[in-house]
Amino acid sequence: MRLSVIGCGYLGAVHAAAMASIGHDVVGIDVDARKIEALSRGDAPFFEPGLQEILTEGISAGRLRFSTDMADAAGAAVHFVGVGTPQQKGGYAADLTYVNAAVDALLPYLSEGDIVAGKSTVPVGTAESLAGRISATGATLVWNPEFLREGWAVQDTVDPDRLVAGVPSAGGEPDEEGARAVALLREVYHTAVAKGTPFIVTDYATAELVKVSANAFLATKISFINAMAEIAEVTGADVTQLADAIGHDARIGRRFLGAGIGFGGGCLPKDIRAFSARAEELGRGESVAFLREVDEINLRRRDRAVHLVVDALGGSAYTKKVTVLGAAFKPHSDDIRDSPALDVAARLHGLGAEVTVTDPEAIENARRVHPQLTYVEDRDTALRGADAVIVVTEWDEYRRELDPSHAADLASGRIIVDGRNCLDPAAWRAAGWDYRGMGRP
């Protein structure tokens, strides 16, 4: 099938390449000429495991190309819209400028029977507001949210755990137009459908809420265990053992119960804020008022990590050499958007510490945002001469492959702050380190 993908950022580039990898003829459209030039050369614009391979394969096979000209989207049966919805400046609400611009630019090139599939994370009610403009061309709008995890995005696109399609409905069921759109979308995701992947068909509003409520739930789970870490810190309890114990309850589960410096990235923080703002607009702000506290707990954990370092250094970080292990907001990614790791590094620098940051993939991105920090690519070089070390991104290079005795031979001090509770405290203490975790005695 011939497809177009409007917007070639993180979501769009992965989606375009993944759709080509399962046999579709795909054109990716973006207004950023430099990005399109890089993609057309087969250069992935960001680090995502598996992306480079399927990008190269798709271009070589002639199934994948990129353009800045929206006219190149004409003739596609399905047009995916995957542009960004950043947080508005000066407020919590989502900025829909790019969504509206993408749809307006696409309208002249739509034909009778085309499907426009929205993938961007938007406030509930957005699809309904766009549907009329699209249906006037003879095309049909479907809301098809993405559920990508950075670091596993290629896998999550090719082999998702569920597919959701919000379509025009009548009496709670897809109308004729909606049913045809669902059939076409099933063809697009033919490999996943053949595997029996759950395919949930619903109305626009429900499809929009699926995405934001999933992110809100995950953010809440993370902040819950971080709130327990705050209690553990004043009682002497161990939040990691606590998480293990309650995680055995099948109703709770252990995943996303890792206490530490909290979540970041381009999705969870801005999505829960946008959800809160939309609820206020709908007159139901009290329904998700707890998300404000979820956000506040998350931000407090960064303060706590900085405090642990300063306290271990005797009350002042001034002129102390601090090595920060990690810059990306999570491992297997070079994304530094709202990165707790970089935030902690910048705060320590602001307190007068001589901060050295290392990361396997995110150094160049971090340098552009925080040029005041010192960056070193090699982990061991970064550790040499450090008075204190803090782990803020749980790359395997730090949590599994870094031997405490080896690190002790490199560093000047013996302070290790485990901002992700990913290290073995006993092993580090046995090697002579002053180990400090998040919510651990």
N, C-alpha and C positions, 0 to 999 in steps of 0.2 A: 504494500500500500504506500502511496505517496503522502508524506507528512511534512508539516512545517512546525518549527519550534521558535516562538517569538520570545526573545530574551535568551542570551547565551552566557549568563552568569553561572553560579554554582549549580543551580537547579537545571537550567536550560541546557548547558553544555553536556552535563551527565545524561540528561534525558535524550537529547539528540543522538549522542553516540551510542547509548544503550538501545534505542529503537533501531538504529542502523545495524547493530550487532545481531538483532533477531530477524533481520531480513528486509526491513522497510527501506524505502528511498526517502531520505530525510534532508531537508534544508534548514539550517539554523540561521535566524535573522537577528541582528543586533545593530544598534546605532553606533556602537563603539568600534571605530575602524581598526584601531590597534588590536583589539581583542579578536576581531574577525580575521585579521591578517595572520595572527598567531595560530588560531584554530585551523585556518585554511592550510597552513604549513604543517599541521599535525602536531603543534605544540600545545600541550594542555596548559591553560592559564593559571592553574592552581594544582596543588598536590592532592590527589585522591587515588588510593590504591586501585589499580585496574583500569583507570580512565585512559592513561596514555596508550595502552595496548589496544583498546577497542576504538579509540579515536584514530590511531594509525591504520588499523584494519579497515575501518569504515571508509576512510578517504581512499585508501589503496584499492578497495573493491569498487569504488565509484558509487557507493550507496549513501555517502555523506558529504555534504558541502556546506559552505557558510557564505553569507552575503550581508551587505548593509542595505540592500534594496528590497523593500517590502514587496515589490512586484514579483519577486522570485518565489513568494509564497503562493501565488496564484496557481490553481490546478491541484493543490493538495486536497485530499479528502478530509483530513483532520488537521486542525491548527491548534497546537498547544501554546498556551500563554503562560510563561513562567518568569515574568519580570519581578523585580524586587518590590517589597512593600515596607519600606523602612519606617521607623518611628518618626512622627512629625517633630520638627524642631520646635522646642518650647512646649511640647505636650506629649501625652502618652498615646494618642490615637495613631492608627496606621496612615501613612501617606499613600494615597491611591493614584498619585500623579502618573506613575509609570504604567499602571494597569489601564487607566483611561486612555493614555497616549497610544499604547500598543493596540488597543481595540479600535480606536479611531483611525489609526494608520492602516489597520488590516481590513476595515469595512469595504473599501473600494475593490478589493481583490477576492471577496467572498462570492461564491456561486450557490445556486439553488442546491440544497441537499448537503452542503458542507457542514462539518461539525467544528465548533470552536470549543476546545476543552481547557477550562481555566485550571491552572495548577498552583497559582500563587496563593499564599496564605492571606486571606482577606477577612474583614469584619463581616459578620452575618448580615445579609441583606444586599451585599454587593452584587451577587449574581443576578438577583431579581432586577436590579437597577440597570444591568447591562443587557439583559435578555431581549428587551424590546428593540434596541438598536441593531442587534445581531439578527433577530428574526425578520426585520424589515428587508434584509437582503436575501431571504430565503434559506439562510443558514440556521443552525440550532446551537444554542449554548448548553454545554454540559459542565458541571463542576466536578472536577476529578483531582482532589487534593493529593499532594505528595506526602510520603511518610519516610523521607530519607534520613538516615543517620550518617553524619559526616564520618568518613573512614570506611563506611560500608555502603556508600551510595550506589555504586554500580550494581552490587548484589541486590540491594533493595529495589532497584528499578527493574532489573531483569527477572528477579524472583521475589516479588513483594509478599508480605504476610497477609495483605488484604488489598482489595481494590474497591474504591468507592466512586459511584457516579450519581451526582445530583442532576436530575433531568426535569423537563416540564411535566407536570403531573395534573391529574384530574381525579377527584375523589380519592386521593391517597395512592393512586396507581399511575404509572407513566402513561401519558396520553400517546396518541399515535406517533407524534413527532418524537417524543421521548423514547418510545420503544425502539424506533428505528435508530436513534442515536446510541442506545445501549448496545444494539446488535453490532453497530459499526465499531464501537469501542472494544467490544469483546474480540473482534477481529484484530484490532491493533495489539491487544495484549494476549495474542493467541497462545504463546508459550506458557504463560502463567495460568490462563484459563484451562489449558489442557492438563495441567498438574493438579487441578482442583482448587486453586486459590479462591478463597471466599470473594465473591463479587457482590457487593452490597449496592442495591439500587434504591435511591431515595429522592427526596425533593431537594431543591437548592439549599434551603436554610440548614437542613440537617447535615448535608455534605460539608458546608462551610464550618459548622460547629464541630464536626468530627475532628478536624485538624486542630483547632484551637483548644478544644477541651482535652485532647490527648496531650498536648504540650503543657496545658495547665496542670493536668494530673501528674505528669512526670516532674514538673518543677516543684509541685507541692510535696511529692514524695522525697525529693532531694532536700528541700528545706525542712521537712519534718525531722529527718535524721540529723540534720545540722542543728536543729533546735534541741534535740536530745543530747547532742554533743555539748551544747552550752550548759545543760544541766549536769552532764557527766563531769565537766571540768570543775564544777564547784562541789561535787560529791565524791570524787575519786573513782567513779565508775568508768568502765571501758566501753565506749560507744561502738567499737568494732564487734566486741563480743555480744553486745546488746543487739546489734543489727543481725548477727548470725542467728541469735536465738529467736527473735521475732520473725526473721526471714524464713524459718522452717514452717511457719503457718502458711498454708497454701493460699489463704485469702490475702496475705500480705506479700510474700515473695521477697527474695533477697536482692534482686536487681534494682538499681537506682537507690539503694540504701547505703551508699558509700559516703560517709561524712568526710568533709574536707573544706577546701576553700570555695566550694560552690560551683554553680553552673555559669556558663557564658555562651559566647557564640552569637550567630546572627539570627537565631530563631527564638529560643525560650525566653530570654529577657524581654525582647520587644513584643513577642506574641502575647505574653501574659499582661503586659501593660496595655496593649491594644484591646485585648479582651475586656479588661476593666473599663477602659474608656468607652467601648461600645455598649457595655452593660449600663453605664451611666446614661448614655444617650437614649437607651431603650426604657429608662426609668426603673431599671432593676440592678442598680449598682450594688445594693446590699447583698445580692445573690453571690457575687464574686468578690466581696470586700476582703475576704481572707487572702486574695492574691496580692494585695498590697503588703501584707505581712510576710508572705512567701518571698516577695522581692526584697524586703528589708532584711530578713534573716539571711538571705543569700549574700547581700552586700556586707553584712556584719562579719561574715566569715573571713573576708579579705582583711578587715581590720585586725581580726584575731591572729591571722597568720603573721602579719607585720609585728604585732605585739609579742608573739612568741620569739621571733628573731631578736628583737630589741631587748627583751627581758633576758634571753640567754647570753647576750653580749654585755650584760651588766647594767642595762638601763639606757644605753646610748649606742646608736649605730654610726655615729659621726666618725668619719675616716676609716671605718672598718671595711674590710674586703668581704663582700657577700656574693656568693655564686648562686645564681638562680637557674635551676635545672628545668627548662621548659619555657616556651613563649606562646605556643598555640593554645587555644582554649581547651583542646582535648588531643589525645594522641591520634596518629594516622591522619593528620590534617595539618595544613599550614595556615589555617584560618585564625586570625588574631582579633576578630571582631568581638568587642566586649570581653576580652580574655582576662579572666581572673589572674592568670599567671603574670601577664604584662602589667596589670594594675598593681599587683604586689611589688613587682620589680621597680616600677616608677615611684611608688610610695616610699620604698626603702631609699631610693636615690634622693628623694625629697628630704629625707631625714639626714642626709649627709654621707650615706654609705657609698663606697666605691663598688658599684654593682656591675657584675659580669653575667651576661645572659647567654645560655647556649640552648640550642634546639635542633633536632635533626632536619627539620623542614621549614621552619617559620622565621628564620633570622632576617631574611631580606624584607619580608612584610613588616616585621617588628621594627626594623631599623627606620623604615619610612615614617612610622607613627611616633616612635620614641628614639630619635637620633641621639639623645643625651646619654643613653646607656651604652655600655661597652658590650660588643657581641663577639663571641668566639665560637667557631664551628666545632672544634674538637672538644669533647667532653672533658678529657683529662687535662688539657691545657686550661680550660675554664676553672677546674678545681684547684689548680696549683696556687698555693699561697693564700687560699681562702681562710678567713677567720670563722665564717659560718656558711653553711650550705642549706638551701631550701629547695625541696622538690615540689614543683607546682603543676607539672604536666606528667601524667604517669606513662611515659614512653617506656618500652621494655629496656632501653639502654640505661635507665635509671632504676626502675623497680626490680628488675630481674638480673641484669648483667653487670651492675655496679657492685663490686666486692667491697665491703666496708674496710677491710685491711688495706686494700689497694688505694681506696680513697684517703685513708689516714696517712699514707705515705706521701700524698700529693698536697693535702691541705695543711695550713699552719695551725688552725684551730680544730677543735673536735666537737663542733656544734652542728647537728643535723635536725632541721625542722621538716617534718613529713606532712606537707600540705595536702596530701591525698591519701594518707594512711595506707600507703601501698608498700611500705618497707617492713622488714622483720625487726621489730624493736630489740629483741634478744640478741640477734646477730650484730647489730650496730653497737649496742652497749658492750657486748663482749669484746669488740674491737677498740673500745676506749672512747666511744662517742657519747656525748650528751644528747640523747635522742628525745625529741619532743614531737608528739603527734597532736592531732586535732580531736579533742575529746577523749584522750587516752591518758592514763595515769603515768 
